[in-house]
Amino acid sequence: MYYYVYVLQSLKNEYFYIGFTTNLKKRVSDHNNGRNTSTKNRKPLKLIYFEGYLNKKDALGREKFLKSGSGMRYLKKQMRHYFML
């Protein structure tokens, strides 16, 4: 089984949502179909980043890091060309 940490961006207000799942395609679809209370008012959402892990604890640790201030700085640096668009 694979574990994914992902970042969605709202096309409505550019809000970022960071999450964890074992089924990335279904999870993104769930977000865009309003089946997540945290993002249902921010649709549509675009998958802009994801990482895959073999170990659940590693993925959950990474999700926690990316939600921190240091993690957001990492993402902005990692995706600097995307943010320049």
C-alpha positions as CSV (number, residue, x, y, z in Angstrom):
1,M,0.0,0.0,0.0
2,Y,1.1,3.5,-0.8
3,Y,0.5,6.6,1.3
4,Y,0.2,10.1,-0.2
5,V,0.7,13.6,1.1
6,Y,-0.9,16.1,-1.2
7,V,-1.4,19.9,-1.6
8,L,-4.5,21.3,-3.2
9,Q,-5.0,24.9,-4.3
10,S,-8.4,26.5,-4.4
11,L,-9.1,28.1,-7.8
12,K,-11.6,30.3,-6.0
13,N,-9.4,32.0,-3.5
14,E,-5.9,30.4,-3.8
15,Y,-6.2,28.8,-0.4
16,F,-4.0,25.7,0.2
17,Y,-5.1,22.5,1.7
18,I,-2.6,19.8,2.8
19,G,-3.8,16.2,3.4
20,F,-3.0,12.6,3.5
21,T,-4.6,9.6,1.8
22,T,-4.1,6.1,0.4
23,N,-6.1,6.8,-2.8
24,L,-5.1,10.1,-4.3
25,K,-7.4,10.2,-7.3
26,K,-10.5,9.4,-5.2
27,R,-9.5,11.9,-2.5
28,V,-9.1,14.8,-4.9
29,S,-12.4,13.8,-6.4
30,D,-14.0,13.8,-3.0
31,H,-12.7,17.3,-2.3
32,N,-14.0,18.6,-5.6
33,N,-17.4,17.0,-5.1
34,G,-17.9,18.7,-1.7
35,R,-17.4,15.5,0.4
36,N,-14.9,17.3,2.7
37,T,-16.2,19.9,5.0
38,S,-12.8,21.7,5.1
39,T,-12.8,22.4,1.4
40,K,-16.4,22.3,0.2
41,N,-16.7,26.1,0.1
42,R,-13.4,26.5,-1.7
43,K,-14.2,24.4,-4.9
44,P,-12.8,23.9,-7.4
45,L,-9.5,22.6,-6.2
46,K,-6.4,21.7,-8.2
47,L,-3.8,19.1,-7.1
48,I,-0.5,21.0,-7.3
49,Y,1.8,18.8,-5.3
50,F,2.1,15.3,-3.9
51,E,4.6,12.9,-2.4
52,G,4.3,9.1,-2.0
53,Y,5.5,7.0,0.9
54,L,5.7,3.3,1.7
55,N,5.3,3.8,5.5
56,K,2.2,5.5,7.0
57,K,4.1,7.1,9.9
58,D,6.5,8.7,7.4
59,A,3.6,10.1,5.4
60,L,1.8,11.4,8.5
61,G,5.0,13.0,9.8
62,R,5.5,14.7,6.4
63,E,1.9,16.0,6.4
64,K,2.5,17.5,9.8
65,F,5.7,19.2,8.7
66,L,4.2,20.6,5.5
67,K,1.3,22.1,7.5
68,S,3.9,24.0,9.7
69,G,5.4,27.4,8.8
70,S,8.7,25.7,7.8
71,G,6.8,23.3,5.6
72,M,5.0,26.1,3.8
73,R,8.3,27.8,3.2
74,Y,9.7,24.5,1.9
75,L,6.7,24.1,-0.5
76,K,7.1,27.7,-1.8
77,K,10.8,27.2,-2.4
78,Q,10.2,23.8,-4.0
79,M,7.5,25.1,-6.3
80,R,8.9,28.5,-7.0
81,H,8.4,28.2,-10.8
82,Y,4.8,27.2,-10.3
83,F,4.1,30.2,-8.1
84,M,5.8,32.5,-10.7
85,L,3.1,31.6,-13.3
